[in-house]
Amino acid sequence: MLFDEEIMLRAIDLAKLAAKEDEIPVGAVVVDSFGRIIGEGYNQRQTKNSPTAHAEIIALEKAAKALKSWRLSECTLYVTLEPCPMCAGAIINSRVKRVVYGAFDEKGGACSSVINLFEQGFNHKPLIRGGILEKQCSVLLSEYFKDLRSKKC
């Protein structure tokens, strides 16, 4: 879907902001049922010294505030990297309708790569679409870690 790619481009822009702040470049956007952006975030674990400051969590919290409700049952979450188990739990608990992600996370992904938490017996199962603008999302991550390794040498 063209709309999915358009919103993913915004998530990629947010991921680039994270990289500029020496954060792992992951960006997330929440869109309501009318296609309006109601929450955005990017990784800020280092900046906030918080293990929960993932892009998805930040975007979900902003969306909940915008809707004045923790239930995001008509919303779609776009994220540049496949969500981890913590973020998948937040997606389940917030009742997000759809998750669209870019790059697969072979080491920590909880939507398909390592495990699919949405196939477990939880009370909510969002629709999933992975691999949207995967190459662009993957390159951001690869370049970030390549630069990080070269700084350590």
Backbone torsions as a table, in degrees:
resi	resn	phi	psi	omega
1	MET	NA	135.2	-178.6
2	LEU	-63.1	-39.8	-179.7
3	PHE	-60.3	-41.0	178.7
4	ASP	-58.7	-42.8	179.7
5	GLU	-67.0	-38.9	179.8
6	GLU	-61.9	-45.7	179.5
7	ILE	-70.1	-35.9	177.5
8	MET	-62.2	-33.7	176.4
9	LEU	-60.9	-36.9	176.3
10	ARG	-66.1	-42.0	178.2
11	ALA	-62.1	-37.3	177.2
12	ILE	-64.2	-41.7	176.3
13	ASP	-58.9	-40.8	178.3
14	LEU	-66.3	-38.6	177.2
15	ALA	-61.8	-37.3	177.6
16	LYS	-64.9	-35.5	175.2
17	LEU	-62.6	-41.9	177.8
18	ALA	-59.3	-46.1	-179.3
19	ALA	-60.1	-38.6	178.5
20	LYS	-63.9	-24.7	178.5
21	GLU	-97.9	18.6	-179.0
22	ASP	58.0	37.1	175.0
23	GLU	-109.4	154.3	175.0
24	ILE	-59.4	127.1	-172.2
25	PRO	-74.9	86.6	174.0
26	VAL	-128.4	131.3	177.7
27	GLY	-125.2	151.6	-178.7
28	ALA	-141.7	147.4	-179.8
29	VAL	-138.0	136.9	173.5
30	VAL	-111.6	131.3	-178.9
31	VAL	-119.4	137.9	178.9
32	ASP	-83.7	-177.3	-175.5
33	SER	-66.9	-14.5	177.8
34	PHE	-95.7	2.0	179.6
35	GLY	84.8	11.7	179.3
36	ARG	-89.4	138.7	175.3
37	ILE	-74.0	122.7	-178.9
38	ILE	-119.8	-4.0	177.4
39	GLY	-162.1	139.5	177.8
40	GLU	-139.8	154.5	175.7
41	GLY	-165.5	164.5	172.4
42	TYR	-145.2	160.2	-176.5
43	ASN	-54.4	134.2	178.3
44	GLN	-142.8	32.0	-178.4
45	ARG	-61.7	-44.1	-179.9
46	GLN	-69.2	-47.2	-177.1
47	THR	-60.2	-43.4	-176.7
48	LYS	-96.2	-1.1	-175.5
49	ASN	48.5	49.1	-176.0
50	SER	-134.2	125.6	178.3
51	PRO	-69.3	-14.7	-178.9
52	THR	-100.8	3.5	-176.7
53	ALA	-82.4	52.1	174.6
54	HIS	-80.5	154.8	-179.3
55	ALA	-53.2	-44.4	-177.1
56	GLU	-63.3	-44.9	-177.9
57	ILE	-62.1	-45.0	179.6
58	ILE	-61.9	-46.4	-179.7
59	ALA	-64.5	-41.1	179.2
60	LEU	-64.5	-41.3	178.8
61	GLU	-63.4	-42.3	178.6
62	LYS	-65.5	-39.1	178.7
63	ALA	-65.1	-42.0	178.7
64	ALA	-61.9	-40.5	177.2
65	LYS	-64.8	-41.0	-179.8
66	ALA	-63.0	-39.5	-179.3
67	LEU	-87.8	-9.5	-175.1
68	LYS	55.9	40.8	179.9
69	SER	-160.3	142.6	175.7
70	TRP	-78.4	-16.9	179.9
71	ARG	-82.2	115.5	180.0
72	LEU	-111.4	40.8	-169.7
73	SER	-67.0	-14.2	177.1
74	GLU	-111.8	16.5	-174.4
75	CYS	-107.1	157.3	173.7
76	THR	-117.5	134.4	175.5
77	LEU	-103.0	126.9	174.9
78	TYR	-109.9	131.8	-179.7
79	VAL	-145.9	143.4	-174.0
80	THR	-74.2	-19.4	-179.7
81	LEU	-130.6	139.2	177.1
82	GLU	-48.0	128.3	-177.7
83	PRO	-60.5	146.7	176.3
84	CYS	-81.5	174.7	179.2
85	PRO	-57.8	-40.3	179.2
86	MET	-61.3	-46.9	-178.2
87	CYS	-69.8	-36.1	175.5
88	ALA	-61.3	-39.2	176.1
89	GLY	-62.2	-41.4	178.1
90	ALA	-65.8	-36.5	177.8
91	ILE	-63.7	-45.6	178.0
92	ILE	-61.3	-48.4	-175.8
93	ASN	-68.7	-25.9	178.2
94	SER	-92.7	-3.6	175.7
95	ARG	64.2	30.7	177.2
96	VAL	-54.2	133.9	-176.8
97	LYS	-71.6	-42.7	-173.1
98	ARG	-140.8	144.5	174.5
99	VAL	-124.4	127.4	177.8
100	VAL	-122.1	123.1	-179.4
101	TYR	-130.6	161.1	-177.3
102	GLY	-91.9	-83.9	-175.6
103	ALA	-81.6	144.6	173.8
104	PHE	-81.4	146.4	179.0
105	ASP	-112.9	94.4	-175.1
106	GLU	-65.7	-17.6	-178.3
107	LYS	-103.7	-22.2	-174.9
108	GLY	-143.2	7.4	-176.0
109	GLY	-72.1	136.0	-177.0
110	ALA	-115.6	19.0	177.3
111	CYS	-112.5	-19.9	178.7
112	SER	-169.4	-35.0	-169.9
113	SER	-69.3	-56.8	179.5
114	VAL	-95.9	-45.7	179.2
115	ILE	-152.9	158.7	172.4
116	ASN	-116.8	96.3	-179.3
117	LEU	-64.2	-20.9	-179.1
118	PHE	-76.2	-11.9	175.8
119	GLU	-92.9	-2.8	178.8
120	GLN	-79.6	-179.0	-173.6
121	GLY	-83.5	28.9	179.8
122	PHE	-72.8	164.7	-174.7
123	ASN	-78.0	-2.8	180.0
124	HIS	-142.1	137.6	179.5
125	LYS	-132.5	101.3	178.5
126	PRO	-72.3	158.1	171.0
127	LEU	-75.0	142.5	-175.9
128	ILE	-123.4	138.5	172.2
129	ARG	-138.1	112.0	-178.2
130	GLY	-108.6	162.2	175.4
131	GLY	85.1	15.8	179.7
132	ILE	-78.7	121.7	-174.7
133	LEU	50.9	39.6	-176.1
134	GLU	-54.2	-45.0	-176.8
135	LYS	-60.2	-48.3	-179.4
136	GLN	-61.6	-42.4	180.0
137	CYS	-66.0	-43.0	-179.7
138	SER	-65.5	-40.8	-179.4
139	VAL	-62.2	-41.2	177.7
140	LEU	-56.1	-46.9	-179.2
141	LEU	-67.5	-45.6	-179.9
142	SER	-59.7	-46.2	-179.9
143	GLU	-64.1	-40.2	178.8
144	TYR	-60.0	-50.4	-177.7
145	PHE	-70.3	-31.6	175.4
146	LYS	-63.7	-45.6	177.8
147	ASP	-63.2	-41.0	179.5
148	LEU	-62.2	-43.3	178.7
149	ARG	-65.2	-39.0	-179.2
150	SER	-68.6	-28.8	176.2
151	LYS	-71.3	-29.3	-178.7
152	LYS	-78.8	-20.7	-177.9
153	CYS	-81.0	NA	NA
